[in-house]
């Protein structure tokens, strides 16, 4: 990456700072965590390699410490890191994969490269016991016994899952130093933190000054083109402009245009191929860019063209590269300057991590005459409301905060609980789904809730967008352009809607069932022709799509209750349950100031800028739950309360027989301990949910009765708010009639 490893001034400065910080931490007792925060494109791998080189240099050491290293990366990034270090630091270290290790030990100055996902894959090859004793724990122990300090390097650490498996990996390795490398680190309160500042990286000419999104997009006429065609046209024109600018600067750079295909789910091969074929046709028909003339390259899992060799070189003849998310991390091609990214299938997410691939400057300096060369360019058919910035996405998926049980007031409850091992198993929709959908549509009066007048599908795209720092961006300066989707796009959007509507069912097998149900409704009830594109537009109308989606959701739920539950043989696991010692949450959850929650702190989902939420952005499953939490936290008789979760083995469930006579699990909302030792099991309901709670309520009443016979001090039932009071029903024969609540007792915990 750097000529003869001539480090930039900021790189040399931060490498030395990192070396000094790690040496300082090595002198302290215990295991230590250090964060190396460096912007995308700043040369993180090169700086880390140079730091390791200086760390092990005996001329720089005042002690006799010896080191072994474990380098963990997501996806295939460990291969790229290994190749980069081997090329730039030849003969400094021994570079090994797991299978290369000799004598079940990591040698002196040896770096073991591991793929994060494979550590806990189904084969568990790194951690399982085997006849040769070759597993990660034994290798780590042997290395420590040899007297060497282990340094664990977690590259792109914001992409590694911080849940139980990841925590276990760190615990198993128990490295003296863990070095987390990231542009957007998620750990709080590390023992050390070395930061490379974005402004210095830009000032040194290493990366682009800004990212332009759909610049001057308004000048391109729609004229019946698909949004894909418009986006590709704008990107090709920009590539030509940049090519001319490089020539005018005397540079020999052939700017590369990247086209990222949507990251469709496994199994949707037809849709996947349709998008690829469409893009290839546009490139060939309008611009004569094809694989045959080597102006087009393809990098997909099952389709890699031969001309990918040397594509990173500045003068390479390939002008356009089609790829998917697989190369978004780590791939280094400084001549890549333009990114085309299409609307994701249903997730409405714009993964800005990919933009990092077009941030590097091809000659590692900025240009004064043609300043357009100092920018990266993104062309997309995504609207601004669909864009999420990179670190927001990462933090949604990764656990970064824990609630711990307050053992100062907790004593084991040892309550019998059940769990269905196959409860979340995905199944496929069958032909019976259409009838269920028709019934639900009739109950919801879907026919009269649809707007049939608006037949044009209007889309928003971002125009003249601008981002300065890709890693820290929180908002995008932009304008908006509206356009009507031509008929060529309607079929695609309809297919994607049907795909998204399969929910938890196997997409490939169930997508046609969704289409059949919609086709049946619109032909029989709405009187359209079979698969008439006109009704696709009705469905995709923003006024209707939520109504249709809600009907499909309710139909799937009814299908699960009546078809899946009937046919599914689920294995029941009987457990003895106690409040979990620890529960992990991602950054969508915020701590709340409740005094009597047994989990400290209590985390609640938080929605930013939610104008419709009456509770300051905090959300529970329902408003009645929030009100009941407030009641419990102020109640004088309450020692502590626990808000239960759903479906997982660490949450509490009582058995009940559902209306299909199948044994099911009822995850009640609250477990409450009173100061006198009584334990209350309470589930909040209101209105229709109270009406439909009969089977679960009777299952809970039976459970409490059975446990009382075993000397458990249990009480509770279904609880509802009535006239500013709480009333509960613990009858073995449950009834709910708001005009007759004689069987409903008053709850008084004050």
C-alpha positions in Angstrom: 0.0 0.0 0.0 2.8 2.4 0.9 6.0 2.8 -1.2 8.8 1.1 0.7 6.7 1.5 3.8 7.4 5.2 4.0 4.8 6.0 6.7 2.9 9.2 6.6 3.7 11.5 9.5 0.5 10.7 11.4 1.1 7.0 10.9 4.6 7.1 12.4 3.3 9.2 15.3 0.4 6.9 16.1 2.5 3.7 15.7 4.9 5.0 18.3 2.1 6.1 20.6 0.5 2.7 20.3 3.8 0.9 21.1 4.3 3.0 24.2 0.7 2.5 25.4 0.9 -1.3 25.0 4.3 -1.4 26.8 2.7 0.6 29.6 -0.2 -1.9 29.9 2.2 -4.9 29.8 3.6 -3.7 33.1 0.2 -3.8 34.8 -1.4 -6.8 36.5 -4.2 -8.6 34.8 -5.6 -8.6 31.3 -5.9 -5.2 29.5 -8.0 -3.8 26.6 -6.7 -1.2 24.3 -8.6 0.5 21.4 -6.9 1.5 18.2 -9.3 3.9 16.5 -8.4 4.8 13.0 -10.6 6.1 10.1 -11.4 4.0 7.1 -8.6 4.3 4.6 -6.0 5.5 7.0 -3.9 2.3 6.7 -4.9 0.4 9.9 -3.3 -2.9 8.8 0.0 -1.2 7.9 0.1 0.8 11.1 -0.7 -2.3 13.2 2.0 -4.3 11.4 4.5 -1.6 12.0 3.5 -1.4 15.7 4.0 -5.2 16.1 7.4 -4.9 14.4 8.5 -2.2 16.8 7.0 -4.1 19.8 9.1 -7.2 19.2 12.3 -5.5 18.1 14.8 -6.6 20.7 16.8 -3.3 20.3 13.7 -1.4 21.5 12.9 -3.6 24.4 14.3 -3.1 27.9 13.0 -6.4 29.1 13.1 -10.0 27.9 9.4 -10.4 27.1 8.5 -12.6 24.2 5.2 -12.5 22.3 2.8 -14.6 20.4 -0.2 -13.1 18.5 -3.7 -14.1 17.6 -5.3 -12.0 14.8 -9.1 -12.5 14.5 -11.1 -10.9 11.6 -14.7 -11.2 10.3 -15.5 -13.0 7.0 -12.3 -13.4 4.8 -10.6 -10.3 6.1 -8.1 -12.5 7.9 -6.8 -13.7 4.5 -6.3 -10.1 3.3 -4.6 -9.0 6.5 -2.3 -12.0 6.4 -1.3 -11.3 2.7 -0.8 -7.6 3.5 1.5 -8.3 6.5 3.4 -11.0 4.6 4.1 -8.6 1.8 5.1 -5.6 3.9 6.8 -7.3 6.8 8.5 -10.2 5.2 10.8 -12.2 7.6 9.6 -10.3 10.6 7.0 -12.7 11.8 5.8 -16.3 11.1 2.3 -16.1 9.6 0.0 -19.1 10.2 -3.5 -20.4 9.9 -4.8 -22.8 12.5 -3.8 -25.9 10.5 -0.2 -24.5 10.1 0.6 -24.4 13.8 3.3 -26.8 14.9 3.3 -28.8 18.2 0.0 -27.2 19.3 1.6 -24.0 20.2 1.9 -20.4 18.8 5.6 -19.7 18.4 7.7 -16.7 19.2 6.7 -13.8 17.0 4.2 -16.0 15.3 0.8 -14.6 14.2 -2.2 -17.0 14.2 -4.9 -15.8 11.8 -8.4 -16.9 12.7 -11.8 -16.3 11.0 -14.3 -15.0 13.6 -17.3 -16.9 12.2 -15.5 -20.2 12.0 -14.6 -20.2 15.7 -18.1 -21.1 16.6 -19.4 -22.6 13.3 -21.2 -26.0 13.3 -17.9 -27.9 13.1 -16.3 -25.9 16.0 -13.0 -27.0 14.5 -11.0 -24.4 16.5 -12.4 -25.2 20.0 -13.6 -28.8 20.0 -11.5 -31.5 21.7 -9.9 -34.1 19.3 -7.5 -37.0 19.6 -4.5 -34.7 18.9 -5.5 -32.2 21.5 -5.4 -29.5 18.8 -7.9 -26.9 19.9 -7.7 -23.2 20.7 -7.7 -23.6 24.5 -4.9 -26.1 24.5 -2.9 -24.1 22.1 -3.3 -20.9 24.1 -2.4 -22.7 27.4 0.7 -24.3 25.8 1.8 -20.9 24.5 1.4 -19.3 27.9 3.3 -22.2 29.6 6.2 -21.4 27.2 6.5 -18.1 28.9 5.2 -15.9 26.1 2.7 -13.0 26.4 -0.3 -13.4 24.1 -1.7 -10.4 22.3 -5.1 -10.7 20.8 -5.8 -8.4 17.8 -9.5 -8.1 16.9 -9.6 -6.4 13.5 -12.7 -4.4 12.4 -13.9 -5.1 16.0 -17.2 -3.2 15.6 -18.3 -6.0 13.2 -17.6 -8.8 15.8 -20.6 -10.0 17.8 -20.2 -8.9 21.4 -22.7 -11.6 22.6 -22.0 -14.7 24.6 -19.9 -16.5 22.0 -17.6 -13.6 21.4 -17.3 -13.0 25.1 -16.4 -16.6 25.6 -13.7 -16.4 22.9 -12.0 -13.5 24.7 -12.3 -15.4 28.0 -10.9 -18.6 26.5 -7.9 -16.8 25.1 -7.5 -14.5 28.1 -4.8 -12.5 26.4 -2.5 -10.3 28.3 -3.4 -7.5 25.8 -6.5 -7.3 23.6 -6.1 -4.8 20.8 -9.4 -3.8 19.2 -9.0 -2.1 15.8 -11.9 -0.1 14.5 -13.0 3.1 12.8 -16.1 3.1 15.1 -15.3 1.2 18.3 -18.1 0.2 20.6 -16.3 -0.6 23.8 -16.6 1.8 26.7 -13.9 2.5 29.3 -10.9 0.6 27.8 -7.5 0.5 29.6 -5.9 2.3 26.7 -7.1 4.3 23.6 -5.0 5.5 20.7 -6.9 7.5 18.1 -5.9 8.5 14.6 -7.7 11.8 13.7 -9.7 12.0 10.5 -8.5 15.5 9.7 -4.8 14.4 9.7 -5.6 11.4 7.4 -7.3 13.8 4.9 -4.6 16.4 5.2 -1.9 13.8 4.3 -3.9 13.0 1.1 -4.6 9.4 2.0 -8.3 9.5 1.5 -11.0 11.5 -0.3 -12.1 14.8 1.2 -15.8 14.0 0.9 -18.5 11.7 -0.5 -20.9 13.1 -3.1 -24.3 11.3 -3.4 -26.1 11.6 -6.7 -24.5 14.9 -7.7 -26.4 16.9 -10.3 -28.8 14.0 -10.6 -31.7 16.3 -11.6 -30.2 16.8 -15.0 -30.8 13.2 -16.0 -34.2 12.7 -17.7 -36.4 9.8 -16.6 -38.1 9.2 -20.0 -39.5 5.8 -19.0 -36.1 4.6 -17.7 -35.9 2.4 -14.7 -34.2 4.0 -11.7 -31.4 1.4 -12.1 -30.8 2.7 -15.6 -30.8 6.3 -14.5 -28.3 5.6 -11.7 -26.0 3.6 -14.0 -26.1 6.4 -16.7 -25.1 9.0 -14.1 -22.3 6.9 -12.8 -20.9 6.1 -16.2 -20.9 9.8 -17.2 -19.1 10.6 -13.9 -16.5 8.0 -14.6 -15.8 9.5 -18.0 -15.4 13.0 -16.4 -12.9 11.6 -13.9 -11.0 9.8 -16.6 -10.5 13.1 -18.4 -9.5 14.9 -15.2 -6.8 12.3 -14.4 -5.3 12.7 -17.9 -5.4 16.5 -17.5 -3.4 16.1 -14.2 -0.9 13.9 -16.0 -1.9 10.8 -14.0 -2.3 7.4 -15.5 -5.3 6.2 -13.5 -8.3 4.4 -14.9 -11.1 5.1 -12.3 -13.1 2.0 -11.4 -16.9 2.0 -11.0 -18.3 -0.5 -8.5 -21.8 -1.8 -8.8 -23.1 -3.5 -5.7 -26.0 -5.9 -6.1 -28.6 -6.0 -3.3 -27.7 -8.5 -0.6 -30.7 -10.9 -1.3 -31.4 -13.8 1.0 -30.1 -17.2 0.2 -32.4 -19.0 -2.0 -33.8 -16.1 -4.0 -31.6 -16.9 -6.9 -34.1 -16.0 -9.6 -34.4 -12.4 -8.3 -30.6 -12.3 -7.8 -30.0 -13.3 -11.4 -32.7 -11.0 -12.7 -30.9 -8.0 -11.2 -27.5 -9.1 -12.5 -28.9 -9.8 -16.0 -30.6 -6.4 -16.0 -27.4 -4.6 -15.1 -25.4 -6.5 -17.7 -28.0 -5.7 -20.4 -27.9 -2.0 -19.6 -24.1 -1.9 -19.7 -23.9 -3.8 -23.0 -26.7 -2.1 -24.8 -25.8 1.5 -24.0 -22.1 1.5 -23.3 -20.6 -1.7 -24.9 -19.2 -2.6 -21.4 -19.0 -6.5 -21.3 -16.9 -9.3 -20.0 -15.9 -10.2 -23.5 -14.1 -6.9 -24.1 -12.7 -7.0 -20.5 -14.3 -3.6 -19.6 -16.6 -5.5 -17.1 -15.5 -7.8 -14.3 -17.8 -9.8 -11.9 -17.0 -10.8 -8.4 -19.8 -13.0 -7.0 -19.6 -16.2 -4.9 -20.5 -18.4 -7.9 -19.3 -16.1 -10.7 -15.8 -14.7 -10.8 -14.5 -13.5 -14.1 -10.8 -14.2 -15.0 -10.0 -10.5 -15.4 -10.2 -9.9 -11.6 -6.4 -10.5 -11.6 -4.6 -7.2 -11.0 -7.8 -5.2 -11.0 -6.4 -3.1 -8.2 -3.7 -1.7 -10.5 -4.2 1.9 -11.5 -3.9 1.3 -15.2 -6.0 -1.9 -15.3 -8.5 -1.9 -18.2 -11.5 -3.0 -16.3 -13.9 0.0 -16.0 -16.9 -1.6 -14.1 -16.9 -4.2 -11.3 -20.1 -5.9 -10.2 -20.0 -7.3 -6.7 -21.9 -8.1 -3.6 -21.3 -7.3 0.1 -18.5 -9.9 0.3 -15.8 -7.5 -0.7 -17.1 -4.6 1.3 -14.5 -5.1 4.1 -10.7 -4.9 3.7 -10.5 -4.9 -0.1 -8.0 -2.4 -1.2 -8.3 -0.8 -4.7 -7.3 2.9 -4.6 -8.6 3.5 -8.2 -12.1 2.6 -7.2 -13.9 5.9 -6.9 -17.6 5.5 -7.8 -20.1 3.2 -6.2 -23.5 2.3 -7.5 -25.8 0.8 -4.9 -29.3 -0.3 -5.4 -32.2 -0.4 -3.0 -32.0 -3.3 -0.6 -34.7 -5.9 -0.8 -36.8 -5.0 2.2 -34.4 -3.8 4.9 -34.3 -0.2 3.9 -30.6 0.0 4.8 -27.8 1.7 3.0 -24.6 0.1 4.2 -22.1 2.9 4.2 -19.3 0.5 5.2 -19.1 -0.3 1.5 -18.3 3.3 0.8 -15.0 2.8 2.5 -13.8 0.9 -0.6 -13.9 4.1 -2.7 -12.3 6.4 -0.1 -8.6 5.9 -0.8 -6.7 8.3 -3.1 -5.0 6.4 -5.9 -1.7 8.3 -5.8 -1.9 9.2 -2.1 -2.2 12.9 -2.6 -5.0 15.4 -3.4 -5.2 17.3 -6.7 -5.3 21.1 -6.9 -6.5 21.8 -10.4 -9.2 19.2 -10.7 -10.7 19.0 -7.2 -13.5 16.7 -8.4 -10.8 14.0 -8.1 -10.6 14.5 -4.4 -14.2 13.2 -3.9 -15.8 9.7 -3.9 -19.1 9.4 -5.7 -22.2 7.3 -4.8 -25.1 6.9 -7.2 -28.2 5.2 -5.9 -32.0 4.9 -6.2 -32.4 4.9 -2.5 -34.4 7.6 -0.8 -33.0 9.5 2.2 -35.5 8.0 4.5 -34.1 4.5 3.7 -30.5 5.5 4.6 -28.9 4.5 7.8 -25.3 5.4 8.4 -22.7 2.7 9.0 -22.1 2.8 12.7 -25.9 2.9 13.5 -26.2 -0.4 11.7 -23.3 -2.0 13.5 -24.6 -1.0 16.9 -28.1 -2.3 16.3 -26.8 -5.8 15.9 -24.0 -6.0 18.5 -24.5 -6.3 22.2 -22.8 -3.4 24.0 -24.5 -3.2 27.4 -25.5 -5.6 30.2 -28.1 -5.6 32.9 -27.2 -7.7 36.0 -29.4 -9.3 38.6 -29.4 -7.6 41.9 -28.3 -10.5 44.1 -28.4 -8.3 47.2 -32.2 -8.7 47.3 -32.6 -11.9 45.2 -33.1 -15.4 46.5 -33.5 -18.4 44.1 -37.2 -19.0 43.1 -36.5 -22.4 41.5 -39.7 -22.2 39.4 -40.5 -25.0 37.0 -40.5 -23.7 33.4 -40.7 -25.1 29.9 -39.0 -24.3 26.6 -39.7 -25.7 23.1 -36.4 -26.5 21.5 -37.7 -26.1 18.0 -40.0 -23.1 18.7 -38.3 -20.8 16.2 -37.9 -23.4 13.4 -38.8 -21.9 10.0 -41.3 -23.7 7.9 -42.8 -23.1 4.5 -46.2 -21.7 3.7 -48.6 -24.3 2.1 -51.6 -23.9 -0.2 -53.8 -23.5 2.9 -52.3 -20.0 3.4 -54.5 -18.5 0.7 -57.8 -19.4 2.4 -56.5 -18.1 5.7 -55.5 -14.8 4.1 -58.9 -14.4 2.4 -60.6 -14.9 5.8 -58.4 -12.4 7.5 -58.9 -9.9 4.7 -62.6 -10.2 5.1 -62.5 -9.7 8.8 -60.4 -6.6 8.4 -62.5 -5.3 5.5 -59.4 -4.9 3.4 -61.4 -4.3 0.3 -62.9 -1.0 1.6 -59.6 0.1 3.2 -57.7 0.3 0.0 -57.1 3.5 -2.0 -57.8 2.6 -5.6 -57.4 6.1 -7.1 -53.7 6.6 -6.9 -52.1 4.4 -9.6 -48.7 6.1 -10.0 -45.9 4.8 -7.7 -43.8 7.9 -6.7 -40.3 7.4 -5.4 -37.9 9.8 -3.7 -34.2 9.8 -4.4 -31.5 11.8 -2.7 -29.8 14.4 -4.8 -26.6 16.4 -4.3 -25.9 14.6 -1.0 -22.7 15.2 0.9 -20.8 13.3 3.6 -17.4 14.5 5.0 -16.3 11.8 7.5 -17.7 8.4 6.6 -17.1 6.9 10.1 -18.6 9.7 12.1 -21.5 10.9 9.9 -24.8 11.4 11.6 -26.7 13.2 8.9 -26.4 13.8 5.1 -26.7 17.2 3.5 -29.0 16.7 0.5 -31.9 17.7 -1.7 -34.8 15.5 -2.9 -36.0 14.4 -6.4 -39.3 12.7 -7.0 -39.9 10.4 -10.0 -42.7 7.9 -11.0 -41.6 4.3 -11.3 -42.0 3.0 -14.8 -43.8 -0.3 -15.4 -40.4 -2.0 -15.8 -39.8 -1.4 -12.1 -43.2 -2.2 -10.8 -42.8 -6.0 -11.2 -39.5 -5.9 -9.4 -40.9 -3.9 -6.4 -43.9 -6.2 -6.2 -41.6 -9.3 -6.1 -39.5 -7.7 -3.4 -42.7 -6.9 -1.4 -43.8 -10.5 -1.6 -40.4 -11.7 -0.6 -40.3 -9.4 2.4 -43.9 -10.6 3.4 -42.8 -14.2 3.9 -41.7 -13.2 7.4 -40.1 -16.1 9.3 -41.1 -18.7 6.7 -38.6 -20.1 4.2 -38.5 -17.3 1.6 -37.8 -19.4 -1.5 -40.6 -21.9 -0.8 -43.1 -19.4 0.5 -42.9 -16.4 -1.8 -45.2 -17.9 -4.4 -47.8 -18.7 -1.7 -47.8 -15.0 -0.8 -48.3 -14.1 -4.5 -51.1 -16.7 -4.9 -53.0 -15.3 -1.9 -52.7 -11.7 -3.2 -53.7 -12.8 -6.7 -56.7 -14.7 -5.3 -57.9 -11.7 -3.3 -57.5 -9.2 -6.1 -59.2 -11.4 -8.8 -62.1 -12.7 -6.7 -62.8 -9.8 -4.4 -61.4 -6.8 -6.3 -62.3 -8.1 -9.8 -58.9 -7.6 -11.4 -57.4 -9.9 -14.1 -55.0 -12.6 -13.1 -51.6 -11.1 -12.1 -52.7 -7.7 -13.5 -49.8 -5.2 -12.9 -52.5 -2.7 -12.1 -53.2 -4.4 -8.7 -49.4 -4.5 -8.1 -49.6 -0.7 -8.1 -52.6 -0.8 -5.7 -50.5 -2.8 -3.3 -47.4 -0.7 -3.6 -49.3 2.5 -3.1 -47.9 4.0 0.2 -51.5 4.5 1.3 -52.1 0.7 1.0 -48.9 -1.1 1.5 -49.2 -1.0 5.3 -52.8 -2.4 5.2 -51.9 -5.2 2.9 -48.7 -5.9 5.0 -50.7 -6.0 8.2 -53.2 -8.5 6.7 -50.4 -10.7 5.5 -48.8 -10.6 9.0 -52.0 -11.6 10.7 -52.5 -14.4 8.2 -49.0 -15.7 8.9 -49.7 -15.7 12.6 -53.0 -17.5 12.1 -51.3 -20.0 9.8 -48.7 -20.7 12.6 -51.5 -21.2 15.2 -53.7 -23.4 13.0 -51.4 -25.2 10.6 -47.8 -25.2 11.9 -48.8 -25.8 15.5 -51.0 -28.7 14.4 -48.4 -30.4 12.4 -45.2 -29.5 14.3 -43.9 -32.0 16.8 -41.9 -29.9 19.2 -39.5 -31.2 21.8 -40.3 -29.9 25.3 -37.5 -29.1 27.7 -38.4 -28.9 31.4 -36.3 -26.5 33.4 -35.9 -25.0 36.8 -36.0 -21.3 36.3 -34.5 -18.3 38.1 -34.1 -14.7 37.1 -31.1 -14.6 34.7 -27.9 -13.3 36.2 -27.2 -11.1 33.2 -29.1 -9.9 30.1 -27.4 -8.2 27.2 -28.8 -5.4 25.1 -27.8 -3.6 21.9 -27.7 0.2 21.6 -31.4 0.5 20.7 -32.0 0.0 24.4 -31.5 2.7 27.0 -31.3 2.5 30.8 -34.3 3.7 32.8 -34.3 4.8 36.4 -36.4 2.2 38.1 -35.6 1.5 41.7 -37.2 -2.0 42.2 -36.2 -3.7 38.9 -34.3 -6.9 39.8 -32.1 -6.2 36.8 -29.7 -3.3 37.2 -30.1 -1.2 35.2 -33.5 -1.8 33.6 -33.2 -1.4 29.8 -36.1 -0.4 27.6 -36.2 0.0 23.8 -35.7 3.6 22.8 -36.9 5.2 19.6 -35.2 8.5 18.7 -37.4 11.4 17.7 -40.6 9.4 18.2 -43.2 12.1 18.3 -46.1 9.7 18.8 -44.7 8.1 21.9 -46.0 9.4 25.2 -43.2 8.0 27.3 -40.3 10.1 26.0 -39.2 7.7 23.3 -39.1 4.6 25.6 -41.1 1.6 24.5 -42.5 -1.6 26.0 -44.6 -4.1 24.2 -47.7 -2.1 25.1 -48.8 1.1 26.9 -50.4 -1.0 29.6 -47.0 -2.7 30.4 -45.4 0.7 30.8 -48.2 1.9 33.2 -47.9 -1.4 35.2 -44.1 -1.0 35.6 -44.7 2.5 37.0 -47.2 1.0 39.4 -44.9 -1.8 40.6 -41.9 0.4 41.0 -43.9 2.7 43.4 -45.8 -0.1 45.3 -44.8 -0.4 48.9 -45.2 -4.2 49.3 -43.0 -4.9 46.2 -39.4 -6.0 46.9 -38.5 -6.4 43.3 -40.0 -7.0 39.8 -38.8 -8.7 36.7 -40.0 -7.9 33.1 -40.0 -11.3 31.4 -38.9 -11.8 27.7 -40.2 -14.1 25.0 -39.2 -17.4 23.4 -35.7 -17.8 24.8 -34.5 -20.4 27.2 -33.5 -17.9 29.9 -37.0 -16.5 30.2 -39.9 -18.0 32.2 -42.8 -19.9 30.7 -45.7 -21.9 32.0 -47.3 -24.7 30.0 -50.9 -24.4 28.7 -53.1 -26.2 26.2 -54.0 -23.9 23.2 -57.3 -24.0 21.3 -55.8 -26.6 19.0 -55.2 -28.9 22.0 -51.4 -28.6 21.6 -49.1 -28.0 24.5 -47.7 -24.5 24.3 -45.5 -22.1 26.4 -47.0 -18.9 28.0 -44.3 -16.3 28.7 -46.0 -14.2 31.3 -45.0 -10.5 31.4 -44.0 -10.0 35.1 -42.6 -12.0 38.0 -43.0 -9.9 41.2 -41.5 -10.7 44.6 -43.2 -9.1 47.6 -41.5 -8.2 50.9 -43.3 -11.0 52.7 -41.9 -13.6 50.3 -45.0 -14.0 48.1 -44.3 -14.3 44.4 -46.8 -13.0 41.9 -47.0 -14.1 38.2 -48.9 -11.4 36.3 -49.6 -10.9 32.6 -51.0 -7.5 31.5 -53.9 -7.4 29.0 -56.4 -4.9 27.8 -59.4 -5.1 25.5 -59.1 -7.7 22.7 -56.0 -9.2 24.2 -57.9 -9.9 27.5 -60.7 -11.5 25.5 -58.4 -13.9 23.7 -56.4 -14.9 26.8 -58.7 -17.8 28.0 -56.3 -20.8 27.3 -53.2 -19.0 28.7 -55.1 -17.7 31.7 -56.4 -21.1 32.6 -52.9 -22.6 32.1 -51.4 -20.1 34.4 -54.1 -20.7 37.1 -53.5 -24.5 36.9 -49.7 -23.9 37.2 -50.1 -21.7 40.3 -52.5 -24.2 41.9 -50.1 -27.1 41.2 -47.1 -25.2 42.7 -49.0 -24.2 45.8 -49.5 -27.9 46.5 -45.7 -28.1 46.5 -45.5 -25.2 49.1 -44.7 -22.5 46.6 -46.1 -19.1 47.7 -47.4 -18.2 44.2 -50.3 -15.9 43.2 -51.3 -14.1 40.1 -53.2 -14.3 36.8 -54.2 -12.0 34.0 -54.2 -8.3 35.1 -56.1 -5.4 33.5 -56.4 -1.6 34.2 -60.0 -0.6 35.1 -60.9 2.9 36.3 -57.4 3.7 37.5 -57.1 0.5 39.4 -55.6 -2.9 38.6 -57.7 -6.0 38.7 -56.7 -9.6 38.2 -58.3 -12.9 37.3 -56.9 -16.1 38.8 -60.0 -18.4 38.1 -59.5 -21.9 36.8 -62.3 -21.1 34.4 -61.4 -17.7 32.8 -64.0 -15.2 31.5 -63.6 -11.6 30.4 -66.6 -9.3 30.1 -65.9 -5.7 30.8 -69.5 -5.1 31.9 -69.3 -7.9 34.4 -66.0 -8.2 36.3 -67.3 -10.0 39.4 -64.6 -12.7 39.1 -61.8 -10.1 38.8 -60.1 -9.2 42.1 -58.5 -5.9 43.0 -54.7 -5.9 43.2 -53.4 -3.8 46.1 -49.7 -3.8 46.6 -49.5 -0.6 48.5 
